[in-house]
Amino acid sequence: MQIKEQPTVYDAVIVGSGAGGGMATKVLADAGLKVAVVEAGPFFDPALEEHRTQMKWPYESPRRGAATVRPFGDFDAAWGGWEIEGQPYTHKDGTRFNWFRSQMLGGRTNHWGRISLRFGPRDFKHKDIDGLGENWPIGYEDVKPYYDKVDKLIGVFGSKENLPNEPDGFFLPPPKPRLHELYYIKGARKAGIPVIPSRMSMLTKKINAERGVCFYCGQCSRACQVYADFSAGTCLIFPAQKGKGQVDLYVNSMVREVTTDEEGRATGVSYINREDRKEYQLKGRVVVLAASACSTARILLNSKSKQHPNGLGNGSDLVGKYLHDSTGSSMAAFIPDLMNREIYNEDGVGGMHVYSPWWLDNKSLDFPRGYHIEVWGGMGMPNYGFGFNPNEFNKFFGLKTGGYGEQLRKDVRKYYGSVMGFGGRGESIAQKDNYCEIDPTTVDEFGIPVLRFHYKWTDYERKQARHMQTTFQEIIHNMGGEPLWPVPSGEKDFGLEPPGNIIHEVGTTRMGDDPKTSVTNRYQQLHEADNVFITDAGPFVSQADKNCTWTILALSWRASEYLVDQLKQQNI
């Protein structure tokens, strides 16, 4: 097959347009560099009417009541999911890992909950505390200046709490708790569990002329047409296009591999154009991989050459190893005190106004790392249907279940707003035996070899999930509520979600000072090819009990500044 080479030589070719790729684009373009951004999916702008799903009614769904084929509903902004036609992945030894992909400009930042938490000092050096896993080669003080920059550039609401491992930042005013959250505060604090305002990247106050302010529609998962919530496309790539540098977008472009020269240094990337199915090459002085932890590992492992027979950067045989996701276990409850509510517009951001950070000392527990608690509920717009089953509540009062017409309408009105949910999101220990690799027999529709996963939870994660469920039950009891389903048993791993379901995967190209035990250095630069950088979550040594996006952004800014400096010094 003939490969068409583009004549332009870019200063940097960036693969992926999510958090890490978007931030790299912004920093490099602001430095005056010529940048190519290669994205597997199409262009996306939520302000365009043809892309807008925000403020659409459930009856506008094209399915009109049929079962959804999208994991988060028809109006979710993420184009993709755990399964994408023509792009399979496989599993080894009967294990399971669910790999969520969002192929579009901005990637998964169009969908995520905007929970924007800094890792704390302990999170970078947890091995010193419990002896498990490995410490990062950097610490909180190395990343703090970049967390500060991200806070100021993007905007995050919250409050200063002076908690030792929940570092404060530069906060916009947080929204006030809603009624169901006030109930949660009462129930949690009675159990000795702290509750603080959420830290989320939605603008509750204007910070620049390009972005609007949150108007409390509660639909951030649909992507914001006024750019009030953070997405990489709207908040990083679009502004970068207006900066000092040059930003060329190559959308619908599936990267096959990083190309290298006779010395083993990167020369650019090879990609398949999804529209004409032809292969092209882009040339660049530097390649930045930010396709997501697993996609980046796939690209590196498929980038084989005489100099890199095991895959680019894989001389240590660690590319794809130490894959790990956040833990997750959930519960929902019926709160009788919230029945028969007056129906009103319960203003709020798209997500929780309060949450509970980890509050205990693991030395007194039977699992080593913590979790935070997320809360949902209230009177948001009903989904396709009611969003709940009134029969589930009638049974608590010995009332007749089933029905239609006026009785059904009365039941729905009576119970609307009386459901609350709780989600634990915790830290797992990175295990070398949890990994992704290239499947030797399977390719996708573009002819690119696919990933094969091997992943198992340990008893650490199961015991953590058990503690989550015990905690939820205590909170529900304190609120006078009733659980909507039985507590999951040990046979069901205490409700522990399958790996990959929380969509916080990290660690496939871990950073370190020793090339024998790591893939990148502390600036996320490949040990074996100094003009290749990785700015997604792959270089994470460990995942904390926090969402990883804010740390991806901070580390990408840090790595990108270092990249610019190295180019200026002609070191790469």
VEXRO-655438 format. One record per residue (C-alpha): x, y, z. Coordinates in steps of 0.02 Angstrom, whole numbers, plus 50000, padded with zeros to 5 digits. Example, Ala and Ser with C-alpha at 12.3 -4.5 7.8 and 13.67 -1.06 7.14 Angstrom:
BEGIN
506154977550390506844994750357
END
This chain:
BEGIN
500005000050000500655017349954500885028850103500635047250064501845059050152501305076450200502625089250149502515099950307503755096450447502945101150612503835105850771502685093550860501425080450807500165077650948499135061750947497495063951040496485079451082495855075751257496525082951420498365078751392498375082251205497345097951222498495105251356500045100851255499265109551104498925125351205500655126351284501625122451124500575134151016500745148151144502625145751129502485149150943502725131350881501965123450726500855109350788499845095350708498445087850814497935070450756496245064550820495425047650786493675054850781492795069450696492785088050734491625093050877491005109850941489505109751060489075127551007488645121350832486805117250815487165100850723488215095050873487105101651014486185089651128486105101351278484335107151322483475093951218481945085351288481875066551312480525065051178481795071851051482765055751065482765047250895482345030850982480735037251063480715023951198481765010151121483205003251224484775013851216486285007751120487415020851199488085018151375487625035351441486105039151336485765046751166486195064451218487865060951302489245070851218490505056551207490495048551036491035030851070490865019151217491525002751284491124994251120491435002250950490944993350790492464988250690493664991750833493684976550946494824972151090495084955251170495454947251339496684934451401496434919951522494604923551550494944940451631493944956351602494324974651565493044986451489493914999351381492945015651355493455026151205492795043051148493385047050972493055065550937493915082150959494125084151147493985065351178493285059851344493335077551415491665080451328490875067451440491765066951608490985073151770492215087851785492715082051959494365091551970495395085552118497245087852149498275073052205498995076352377500755074052450500365056252507499715051252336501435053352257502365044052395501145030752456502445016952460503275026152604501645024152701501065006352666502514998252573501454994152420501724998952240503045012052199503325030252237503265042952097504975050452051504165067452080503165074552225501715086452254502865101552261503455097652084501675097652018500905111352128501415126152017500545117751871498975113551970498935132152011499095136851827497725124551777496545131451911496785149251847496705144951661495205133251662494255137651821493685126251961492445129552101492715123952279493185129752453494775130452556494695116652685496525114452742496425095552731498175087852727497975076552574496625086452483497625101752430496685118052411496825127952251496175143752171494305141952182492775149952106491225150952218490405133752240488525131452215487465128952371486925111352422485215105952360483905097752470484465079852441486275085152473485755093252638485035076352686486665068052636487665080452741486585076252891486745057452867488605057452829489135069052969488125058753093489235044253040490815054653064491095056752878491635074052819490685082952681491405097652586490905107452429491355098552268492835104052163492245104251983492785113251826491185122851785491235141851784490145149251921490955166051884491595173751723493485171751697493735177651517492815184251364492805167651270491815157251394490105159351469489525156151647488595140551702486715143051688486315127951796485485116751669486275101451749486785093851582488675095051578488805077351509488045084251349489475097051329489125115351356488625126551211489255142151304490895133551353490535135551539491165118151580492895111851538493165101851381494855100951296494205106351127493275121851183494455127451322496185122551255496245118451070495085132351007496055145851104497705138051045497145140550864497065159150900498805159850979500555163550915500865146450841500075136350702498835122450744498275110650606496905098050648496905080750569495245073050622494565055850578496365049850580496795033150661498635032750708499455016150669501225019350732502595031650771503855031650628505725031450668507375033950578508935023150572509465029650743507805024850821507205042750845505435047650801505105056050634503215057750646501685046450639500785035550514498885036150513497375029450419496145042450355494435035450405493575043850258494625037750111495445022850204497175027850139498735028750245499675045050271501235050650362501525066650459503285072750497503785081050660505325085650760504425079150914502975066950939501795069151087500685054151125499095058351219497875045851147497395038951320498405026851426497875011351329497845018851154499575026151178500225009251235499445001551080500305014050965501995011251049501844992251042501364993150858502855004550822504124990750791505754993450698507514986650689508014998350831506434994650931505974976450895504854975251048503944991451013504485009451033505045013251211504794995251263506574989551296506054987251479504564976451424503454987851529502384996551398500594991351438501064984551610500414991251776498734995851700497505000651836495815008951853494885016851999493785005452101491935008652106490425002252202488725010452214487065010452305485415019652285484095023252415482305029052434482135043452559480315044352622480575062052690480855068052512479145061752451477755073252389478935087552351478335103352269478985102652091480185116752051481735119851946483095113052059484545123151991486245115451991487795110751893487925094151802488435083951951488615084652138488775100552239489575091452386490625075952411491585066552545493475065052529494355050252609494275052452796495055037152880496775030352923497055014252826498205007452962496655002453059495784994652908496004978652808496344987452642497774999452603497065014252504495555025552518494045031552419492925046652404491025046952398490035054752256488195059252279486755060952156484905064152168483645078252160482395083752031483385084551872482545082051705481865064251695482775053151575481945042551441480445037051541480345041751726482125038051776481435026951914480115013651945478725019452064478295001352100479954999852191479305012452318477495006752331478084990252402478854999252553477095004752604476184988752560475324997452415474784989752252476164988752121475844991251938474595002651859474365015351723473455031551686473025043351827473645031851966475335030251882475445049251863475055051352048476395038752097477695047151989477295064352062477335057252239479045049152224479905061352105481475068252189481515055252329482935044552259484755046752307486305037752248488055035352316489635030352225491295025752302492805029352192494415022452262496235018652232496855001652178498654995652190499594995152026499994977051980501244971951846500124957251800498714969051751499154974351575498694976851394499674969351249499484967151062498344952851012499374942550889497864936950786496604951350783496574967950690495274981750681494364987650526495874998250478497054983450484497884989350646498264975650777497134977650928497414976751116497194961451223496884964251409497314954351564496584961651724496054954751894495514963552052496374958452214495674956352389496254974152426494954980952306493594968852361493814973652544493774991852496492124989252405491424980252558491874995452664491015006752537489404996752550489454996552741489685015352739488245018252618487085007952728487525018452881487225034752788485555028552719485005023152893485485040152963484385048552830482895037252869483045029452698482835012252622484115004052506483395000352335484284983652321485144971252438486954974052485488004964552357488804948952430490614943452427490174931952284489784947652184491344956652247490274968152355489654977352201491414981052138491264987251959492224977751825493934985251787493804999351662492025004151707492545019651804493555025751652495075031351753496375019651678498185024651706499945017751717500375009151552501945019651520502455023251700503765036451737505355033451836507205037751845507805020151799507515014851616507494996651673505954999151781505025013051689504545019051515504705037851531505745049551638505025061951762504605073851619503625060251528504975058451395505335041051327506965034251395507325026151226506805040351110507065057651181505955066351053504395056651107503345062751254501785055251333500545067451409499035056551448498825045951607500015032451547501515039151647500555038651812501445027651939499845026052040498055031952037497455040952193495715040552269495345055152153494875057751973496425058951866496015072851740496675087751840498325078651864498405074251678498195092751638499515098451763500785085351711500485088851526500835107451556502415102951651503035090951516502595103051377503565117251457505065105651473504855100551290504885118751233506435122051337507325106851265506915112451088507595129851124509195122251190509275110851036509385095551149508035086751047
END
